[in-house]
Amino acid sequence: MHLAIITAGGAGMFCGSCMHDNTWARALHQAGTEVSLIPLYTPIRVDEENQTSSPLFFGGINTYLNDHVPFWGRLPRFMTHWLDSPWLIQLATRGGVSNDAAELGSMTATMLLGESGPHRQAVDELADFVGQLKPDVVCFSNSLLVGSLRALRQRYAGRVYCVLQGDDVFLDGLVEPHRSLVMSRLKERAAEFDGYIVHSRFYADYMSQYLDLPRNRFIELPLAVDCANHDGRPKSQLGSPPTVGYFARICPEKGFDLIVDSVLRLKKRIPDIRLRTGGYLGKQNEAYFRKICRLAEPLGDAFEYIGSPATHAEKVAFYKSLDVFSVPARFQEPKGLYVLEAWANGLPVVLPRHAALPELIQSTGGGLLAEPEDPDSIADRLWDILQDRSLRTDLANRGYEGVRRNHDLTTLASATIRHLQG
């Protein structure tokens, strides 16, 4: 089987979706399956070996100009192609580029016009490339890329799937009149995929209703990490001081404020408690971050934000410095890659009882569930783990073993081959 995965770059940030697409490609490579990982918009940024090998399509600079300059999409490609150079796009995004849905409504709407819109040259180039590649199966990494599907169908007779992994968060952030237009176009075109891939039962149910898609066309593949690249181990002794960790995007959706509030409450029981946090901070959330840092002032030096680690080794070192891990996400989390990374390094976790997160806990038994958006409940579950050595080590061992059993590369590769091989 030859699988082509079309993945959207994260404009210079570590994006969970493209990181998992990269992991997916590597898992299949190791299983002996041919994979082409095709990047769109910007080069993907990953902290493991980059699996992309094709040219970049829909270069972010040209895509922006196509949307904002009326004649740009009609210029001969020899005049504009140079702007798709990966080094130039990386230079342009080095200072950070907004991926805030509120600012990208117009471009999202025109992307969905596909073969009849201002991006038709890029649509044709991608369709021509995939058609000549002749894979057995094509997977689009999110539904917003569906504008290229009809042109692809004219050049390619194989099956085309869509991976749904957080599309609703972006769509819900669009503002009118763009949101209504985008949703109308998206529902019309998304129905044309052969099937939809998700990483949880919850998200299959949720997105089948959200986009009016038939539930029986959904395939569930396990979320996975390369456990061999995580060398943390379950700890027999609590750290001194005991340390709670958070590692995810710094934003309200992931509950960064909730973990700070929860640890402030926990401090009443454990005076020397420490909170270490990390993750990508986008420009649109800088004011929010400053506000939460003020909230964390009673923790003093016991509160730390390490930023977004530049290397995989730095990220693993961060996980190894913790005793318990929690991301109290308030949005409808479709996957939770950070949970697998915590387990892979021997950490027990505390997660909210909603969305896909209870399914992850069920898959390994490596953590406790708290009530969503309830810092008292989160603090109670953190306390339960920190004060009970037997519970802490049991949860850590269950997560450590369970992620290697149910969420490693071999599990993902075998499930993919089983479901997608014709």
C-alpha angles and dihedrals in degrees: 000000000000114000123192114201116194107203132183118228119232100232094256098319129109100259117195093214098052090040089056091045087055091049089048091054092049092049091054093045090054090049090056097256121136112240133181113196107198118195124214132196098356136008109274118251115219135161094221132057109311110238098193114115106159130084118276115260130200090021108214096235094052092042090055092047092046089058098042104034112058098211098038097092091054096056117108110267093237086068096051106025094089089067089068092067107129093223091054093048090048089051091050093050097041093100093048129271123223115252091176109139091217089067098041103055097111094048092047091052094049092046088059091057087072114170093015099046139078092276095058094117090057091044091055093046092053093045092049092050095049092043091055091044090059100201120180093234134016124205123193110207095222139011094247089074091064092104087084095052101088093049089047091052089060091059104029129051099189132099120287122200133184123221111216112202111149104333092138093062092061093040093051089053094059117105129220139303087024098052096059091046093048094047092050094050093041096052091049096050101034090063087068095070117104091230147334130246122211136166099225141037089232093060093046090056093043098048095042086063096036094056098025092244127156109262093215091066094064122107121197117214121181120256109242147188131189098256091189088071093057115073101175115122135203109274125233094200133047115245123253104260099022109240133210116199137205123185118174140090111315101243142107092259092063092046100243090155091049094056091050091049091047094052091047087058091044089054089072087066100032107033095188096048115142130207119205117185137180142167144107116312114201123202091248090062100044094100090048090051093052090050092052091046087058088050089053095053094104087065090060113182089354088079116076135173113194097185122226108325112236095214139040091238091057091050092051090048088055092053091048091057092062136085099196133009132214138171105177094197114191096192126078096278108206098192126351107215090177089065092059091049091052092050092046087060095048102260129143113225140212116209136171118263098245146075116014096332099089088055090057092050089049092051094060110007088229101137153015130262124231130192112272117261091001112123091186091057092046091049091049093053092046088051091049090056098041097048097043112066094185093052092044095052093043093053092044092051093046092052093044093051096036096054089053091049101042107018109037126114095264091055092050093046095048092048091049093050092046094052102035106033107105 
